[in-house]
């Protein structure tokens, strides 16, 4: 049983693919900082520097997803599903000018998932 920490809805995936066409290589990052920092942000890959404090949770829609280690401490027991909703967030994420924002749905890992991590 492969346990994924992060997945994406079809609607969010479509938006990511559109944004990749428009902006090129991108990454997801969830920092936990100010300005909607606890929301997943889609950023140009060349404009964002990751380091040892960023944890790679997986790849969704062909995009690497990172979370800051301090934020990860709160989320490490959960499975994340990245979704999208209409409305403007308060971040620098690429979907904001399009009138959307990425959101996270979470659930605790099952006992079976925990055993296979």
C-alpha positions as CSV (number, residue, x, y, z in Angstrom):
1,X,0.0,0.0,0.0
2,X,1.5,3.3,-1.1
3,X,0.6,6.1,1.2
4,X,0.5,9.6,-0.3
5,X,0.7,12.6,1.9
6,X,-0.8,15.0,-0.7
7,X,-3.2,14.6,-3.6
8,X,-5.2,17.0,-5.8
9,X,-8.8,17.3,-7.0
10,X,-9.5,17.2,-10.7
11,X,-10.7,20.8,-10.7
12,X,-7.5,22.0,-9.0
13,X,-5.4,19.9,-11.4
14,X,-7.0,21.5,-14.4
15,X,-6.1,25.0,-13.0
16,X,-2.5,23.9,-12.2
17,X,-2.1,22.7,-15.8
18,X,-3.4,26.0,-17.2
19,X,-1.1,28.0,-14.9
20,X,1.9,25.8,-15.9
21,X,1.1,26.6,-19.6
22,X,1.1,30.3,-18.8
23,X,4.0,30.5,-16.3
24,X,6.2,27.5,-17.0
25,X,7.7,25.4,-14.2
26,X,6.0,25.9,-10.8
27,X,6.1,24.5,-7.3
28,X,3.6,24.3,-4.5
29,X,4.7,25.6,-1.1
30,X,2.9,25.9,2.2
31,X,4.8,28.0,4.7
32,X,2.5,28.8,7.6
33,X,3.5,32.4,7.5
34,X,1.4,35.5,7.1
35,X,-0.7,36.6,4.2
36,X,-2.5,33.3,3.7
37,X,0.8,31.5,4.2
38,X,-1.0,28.5,5.7
39,X,-2.7,28.1,2.3
40,X,-0.9,26.2,-0.5
41,X,0.7,28.7,-2.9
42,X,1.7,27.9,-6.5
43,X,4.8,29.8,-7.3
44,X,7.2,30.1,-10.3
45,X,9.9,27.5,-9.6
46,X,12.8,29.9,-10.4
47,X,11.4,32.5,-8.0
48,X,11.3,30.3,-5.0
49,X,14.3,28.9,-3.1
50,X,13.8,25.7,-1.0
51,X,16.2,24.6,1.7
52,X,16.6,22.0,4.4
53,X,13.6,23.6,6.3
54,X,11.3,22.6,3.5
55,X,9.8,19.1,3.4
56,X,8.9,17.5,0.1
57,X,5.5,15.9,0.5
58,X,5.0,14.6,-3.0
59,X,4.2,15.5,-6.6
60,X,0.7,16.5,-7.7
61,X,-0.3,17.4,-11.3
62,X,3.4,17.2,-12.2
63,X,4.3,19.8,-9.5
64,X,6.4,19.2,-6.4
65,X,4.7,20.1,-3.1
66,X,6.8,21.4,-0.2
67,X,5.9,22.4,3.3
68,X,7.9,24.4,5.8
69,X,9.0,22.1,8.6
70,X,7.3,24.2,11.3
71,X,4.0,23.9,9.5
72,X,4.7,20.2,8.8
73,X,4.7,19.6,12.6
74,X,1.0,20.6,12.6
75,X,0.1,18.6,9.5
76,X,2.3,15.5,9.7
77,X,-0.6,13.2,10.9
78,X,-2.9,14.3,8.0
79,X,-3.5,13.5,4.4
80,X,-3.9,16.6,2.4
81,X,-6.1,17.1,-0.7
82,X,-5.4,20.3,-2.6
83,X,-8.6,21.9,-4.0
84,X,-9.6,25.2,-5.6
85,X,-12.4,27.7,-4.9
86,X,-13.4,30.9,-6.4
87,X,-12.3,34.0,-4.6
88,X,-9.2,36.0,-4.0
89,X,-6.7,35.0,-1.4
90,X,-4.1,37.3,0.2
91,X,-1.0,35.7,-1.2
92,X,1.4,35.9,-4.2
93,X,0.1,32.5,-5.5
94,X,-0.3,32.4,-9.3
95,X,-4.0,31.5,-9.2
96,X,-5.0,34.7,-7.4
97,X,-5.2,37.0,-10.5
98,X,-7.4,34.4,-12.1
99,X,-10.0,34.8,-9.4
100,X,-9.3,31.5,-7.6
101,X,-7.4,30.3,-4.6
102,X,-6.1,26.9,-3.6
103,X,-7.3,25.4,-0.4
104,X,-6.5,22.3,1.7
105,X,-8.9,19.6,2.8
106,X,-7.3,17.4,5.4
107,X,-8.1,14.2,7.3
108,X,-6.1,12.1,9.8
109,X,-4.3,9.2,8.4
110,X,-5.9,5.9,9.1
111,X,-4.2,3.3,11.3
112,X,-3.5,1.2,8.1
113,X,-1.9,4.2,6.4
114,X,0.2,4.9,9.5
115,X,1.5,1.3,9.4
116,X,2.6,1.7,5.8
117,X,4.4,5.1,6.0
